[in-house]
């Protein structure tokens, strides 16, 4: 039998709790509405989008797809304008302009950010090409904390625009793809997700560069996507939260990491209840929201962390965190409401 055909069925008898709605209203602080991650919801009628959110108990939604380009940003702003109070749309940086504009690129990008803010963008989304692919006019790879980019981060701070940053990726994506890699199957299905070092920079060099950036700009609010891009090491994330009061994290797409360390993860939430934001990162998927609520609200044990037959990210299962109400209320709603200017509960 080939390993790819091995799909063991757990025989452990455990409780399975269906959580239809969250215990408190939710602000989804990391998600999409366009293709590919948002499932193309932006092409549906606005009433259908709002109904999908209502069914899942989501009262506020951060749409990060404005960062893919200014034409996309404009389309999303126009489509969602009749319900603008429920959405926060983030803009982005067009890195492809750097070789053309040379030393003038950072100021250009900062001016474009001001223009995006004027049109209605609420924040700035930085995706993983920075640190992995973005190159300057000399063809040199640009580090995340490159001081030439300071005008962008300073402008975001002046405008009160939070910067949601996804740098790097799961640590295993940077390791050799061999029999020791815990994401071997996933990388076999998606070889384009591999950032083996070399030729890519080492994982920790990217994370250290990101920490330098956040620490250097204390007047700008940064949100580290996917548990600060290092859910495998909550000690590192905690130290960064301690060192950088302007720093927050979201938990989007990392239940698989948090749930295999449930004691450590629960302590992390209890220690930083004011600094963690909810996010799904799968579009408006009711079953995925339910699964997330089950994970955070129940003490169910040893269950699949996604909707596939076999866990998609690695062959492990998770246990629920059973967070107390005061932490859930902050995590689901209050923290994001403060950062993203939603009304208080």
C-alpha positions in Angstrom: 0.0 0.0 0.0 1.2 3.5 -0.9 1.4 6.0 2.0 -0.9 8.3 0.0 -3.6 5.7 0.4 -3.2 5.3 4.1 -6.2 6.9 5.8 -6.5 5.4 9.3 -9.8 5.9 11.1 -9.4 6.8 14.8 -11.1 4.4 17.1 -11.0 6.7 20.1 -14.5 7.4 21.4 -14.8 11.1 22.2 -17.5 13.7 22.4 -18.4 15.7 19.3 -20.1 19.1 19.9 -21.8 21.0 17.2 -21.6 24.8 17.9 -24.1 26.4 15.5 -23.4 30.0 16.6 -20.5 31.6 18.6 -21.2 32.4 22.2 -20.6 36.1 21.4 -20.8 38.2 18.2 -17.7 37.8 16.1 -15.5 40.2 14.1 -13.6 38.2 11.5 -10.4 40.1 11.4 -8.6 38.1 8.6 -10.6 36.9 5.6 -11.2 37.4 1.9 -14.1 37.7 -0.5 -12.4 37.2 -3.9 -10.7 34.3 -5.5 -8.9 32.1 -4.5 -9.1 32.3 -0.7 -12.5 34.0 -0.4 -14.3 31.7 -2.8 -15.5 34.5 -5.1 -18.1 35.8 -2.7 -17.6 39.3 -3.9 -19.3 38.3 -7.1 -22.5 37.4 -5.3 -25.3 39.8 -4.3 -24.5 41.8 -1.2 -27.6 40.5 0.5 -26.3 36.9 0.1 -22.9 37.9 1.6 -24.7 39.5 4.6 -26.9 36.5 5.1 -24.0 34.2 5.0 -22.3 36.2 7.7 -25.4 36.4 9.8 -25.9 32.7 9.8 -22.4 32.3 11.3 -22.8 35.0 13.9 -20.3 37.3 12.2 -21.1 41.0 12.6 -17.9 42.5 11.2 -15.6 41.3 8.4 -12.1 42.3 7.3 -11.7 41.9 3.5 -8.0 41.7 2.7 -8.4 41.4 -1.0 -8.1 45.1 -1.7 -4.4 44.5 -1.3 -4.2 42.5 -4.5 -4.4 45.7 -6.6 -6.1 49.1 -6.8 -8.7 48.0 -9.4 -9.7 45.2 -7.1 -9.7 47.6 -4.1 -12.1 49.9 -5.9 -14.4 47.1 -6.9 -14.6 45.8 -3.4 -15.2 49.3 -2.0 -18.0 49.9 -4.4 -19.7 46.5 -3.9 -19.6 46.7 -0.2 -20.4 50.4 0.2 -24.1 49.9 1.1 -23.0 47.9 4.1 -19.8 49.7 4.8 -20.3 49.7 8.5 -19.9 45.9 8.6 -16.7 45.7 6.5 -13.1 46.9 6.7 -11.2 46.7 3.4 -7.4 46.7 3.4 -5.2 48.1 0.6 -1.8 47.0 -0.4 1.6 47.8 -2.0 2.3 47.2 -5.7 5.9 45.8 -5.4 6.2 45.4 -9.1 6.8 49.1 -9.4 10.1 49.1 -7.5 12.4 48.1 -10.5 10.8 50.9 -12.5 10.8 53.6 -9.9 14.0 52.8 -8.2 14.8 54.9 -5.1 11.5 56.8 -5.6 9.5 53.6 -4.9 9.0 53.9 -1.1 7.6 57.5 -1.4 5.4 56.4 -4.3 4.0 53.5 -2.3 3.4 55.8 0.7 1.5 58.3 -1.5 -0.6 55.4 -3.0 -1.4 54.3 0.6 -2.7 57.9 1.3 -4.9 57.7 -1.8 -6.2 54.3 -0.8 -7.1 55.7 2.6 -9.0 58.6 1.0 -11.0 56.2 -1.1 -12.0 54.1 1.9 -9.3 51.6 2.6 -9.0 51.0 6.4 -5.7 49.2 6.7 -2.7 47.8 4.8 -2.1 44.1 4.0 1.4 42.9 3.5 1.8 39.4 2.1 4.7 37.0 2.1 6.4 38.2 -1.2 8.1 40.7 1.0 11.1 38.8 2.3 10.7 36.0 -0.2 10.3 37.5 -3.7 10.3 41.3 -3.7 13.4 42.7 -5.3 14.7 46.3 -5.7 15.9 48.0 -8.9 19.3 46.3 -8.6 17.7 42.8 -8.5 18.5 42.4 -4.8 16.1 40.6 -2.5 14.5 43.1 -0.1 14.5 42.2 3.6 11.3 42.8 5.6 13.0 45.4 7.8 14.7 47.2 4.9 14.9 50.9 6.2 14.1 52.2 2.7 10.5 51.1 3.3 10.1 53.2 6.4 8.0 55.9 4.6 5.3 53.2 4.1 5.1 52.1 7.8 5.4 55.7 9.0 2.5 56.8 6.7 0.4 53.9 7.9 1.0 55.0 11.5 0.1 58.6 10.7 -3.1 57.6 9.0 -4.1 55.2 11.8 -4.1 52.3 9.3 -3.2 48.9 11.0 -0.7 46.8 9.0 -1.7 43.2 8.8 1.4 41.3 7.8 1.8 37.7 6.6 5.6 37.1 6.3 7.1 33.6 5.9 4.9 30.5 6.1 4.8 27.3 8.3 8.3 26.5 9.4 8.3 23.1 7.6 7.9 24.9 4.3 11.5 26.1 4.7 12.9 22.7 5.6 14.3 20.0 3.2 11.4 18.0 1.7 12.4 14.6 2.9 11.1 11.9 5.3 11.5 14.2 8.3 9.3 17.0 7.0 5.9 17.0 8.8 4.3 18.7 5.8 5.7 16.2 3.3 2.3 15.2 1.9 1.0 18.8 1.7 4.2 20.0 -0.1 4.0 17.1 -2.4 0.5 18.3 -3.4 1.6 21.9 -3.6 5.3 22.1 -4.4 5.0 25.8 -5.1 4.6 26.3 -1.4 8.1 25.1 -0.6 10.6 27.8 0.4 13.5 25.6 1.2 16.5 27.5 2.5 18.6 27.9 0.4 17.8 29.4 -2.0 15.2 31.2 0.1 16.2 33.0 3.3 16.1 31.0 6.5 12.8 31.1 8.3 14.2 32.7 11.5 16.0 35.4 9.5 12.6 36.5 8.1 10.9 36.4 11.5 13.7 38.3 13.2 13.6 40.9 10.5 9.8 41.3 11.0 10.3 41.7 14.8 12.9 44.4 14.1 10.4 46.2 11.8 7.6 46.2 14.4 9.9 47.3 17.2 11.3 50.1 15.1 7.9 51.6 14.4 6.1 51.8 17.8 3.6 54.4 16.5 2.3 52.0 13.9 -0.1 49.1 14.8 1.0 45.7 13.3 -1.1 42.6 13.3 0.9 39.3 12.8 -1.2 37.1 10.6 -1.5 33.3 11.4 -0.5 33.7 15.1 2.4 36.0 14.2 3.5 33.6 11.4 5.0 31.3 14.0 2.2 29.3 15.6 4.7 26.4 16.1 6.5 28.5 18.7 4.2 30.4 21.0 7.1 31.4 23.2 8.6 33.4 20.4 5.2 35.0 19.7 4.7 35.8 23.4 8.1 37.4 23.6 7.3 39.6 20.6 4.0 40.7 22.2 5.9 41.5 25.4 8.5 43.6 23.5 6.2 45.4 21.1 3.0 47.0 22.7 2.0 48.0 19.1 1.7 44.3 18.1 -1.3 42.0 17.9 -1.8 38.6 16.3 -4.7 36.8 14.6 -5.2 33.1 14.6 -6.4 32.6 11.0 -5.7 29.2 9.5 -3.7 27.9 12.5 -6.2 25.8 14.4 -4.1 22.8 13.3 -1.0 24.2 15.1 -2.8 25.6 18.2 -4.8 22.5 18.7 -1.9 20.1 18.9 -0.6 22.1 21.8 -3.8 22.8 23.7 -2.4 23.4 27.1 0.2 25.9 25.8 -2.3 27.5 23.5 -4.8 28.0 26.3 -2.2 29.6 28.5 -1.3 31.9 25.6 -4.9 33.1 25.3 -5.2 33.6 29.0 -1.9 35.6 29.2 -2.7 37.8 26.2 -6.5 38.1 26.1 -6.3 41.7 24.8 -3.9 41.0 21.9 -5.4 38.2 19.9 -8.0 38.5 17.0 -10.3 35.9 15.5 -9.9 35.2 11.7 -11.0 32.4 9.4 -9.2 33.0 6.2 -11.5 30.7 4.2 -14.2 33.0 2.9 -17.8 32.8 4.3 -18.0 29.0 5.0 -20.5 28.2 7.7 -19.1 24.7 8.4 -15.6 26.2 8.9 -16.9 28.8 11.3 -18.7 26.1 13.3 -15.5 24.1 13.5 -13.6 27.2 14.7 -16.3 27.9 17.4 -16.1 24.2 18.5 -12.3 24.5 18.9 -12.4 27.7 20.9 -15.5 27.0 23.0 -15.5 23.3 23.9 -13.2 20.8 25.5 -13.8 18.2 22.7 -10.7 16.0 22.2 -8.9 14.6 19.2 -10.9 15.9 16.2 -10.0 17.0 12.7 -9.1 20.6 12.4 -10.5 21.1 8.9 -13.3 19.8 6.8 -11.3 17.3 4.7 -11.4 13.5 5.3 -7.7 13.5 6.2 -6.2 16.4 8.1 -4.8 18.6 5.3 -1.8 20.1 6.9 -0.4 17.2 8.8 -1.4 13.8 10.2 -2.5 15.0 13.6 -5.7 15.9 15.4 -6.6 18.7 17.8 -8.3 19.3 21.2 -10.5 22.2 22.0 -9.3 25.1 24.1 -12.5 25.7 26.2 -11.8 29.4 26.6 -13.7 31.2 29.4 -16.3 33.8 28.5 -14.3 36.9 29.4 -11.5 35.8 27.0 -13.9 34.7 24.3 -15.7 38.1 24.3 -12.4 39.9 23.8 -11.0 37.5 21.3 -14.2 37.3 19.2 -15.2 40.9 19.2 -13.7 43.5 21.6 -10.0 43.4 20.5 -10.9 43.8 16.8 -13.5 46.4 17.6 -10.9 48.6 19.3 -8.4 48.3 16.5 -10.8 48.4 13.6 -13.3 51.0 14.9 -16.4 48.8 15.3 -18.9 49.9 17.9 -18.7 48.4 21.4 -20.9 45.5 22.4 
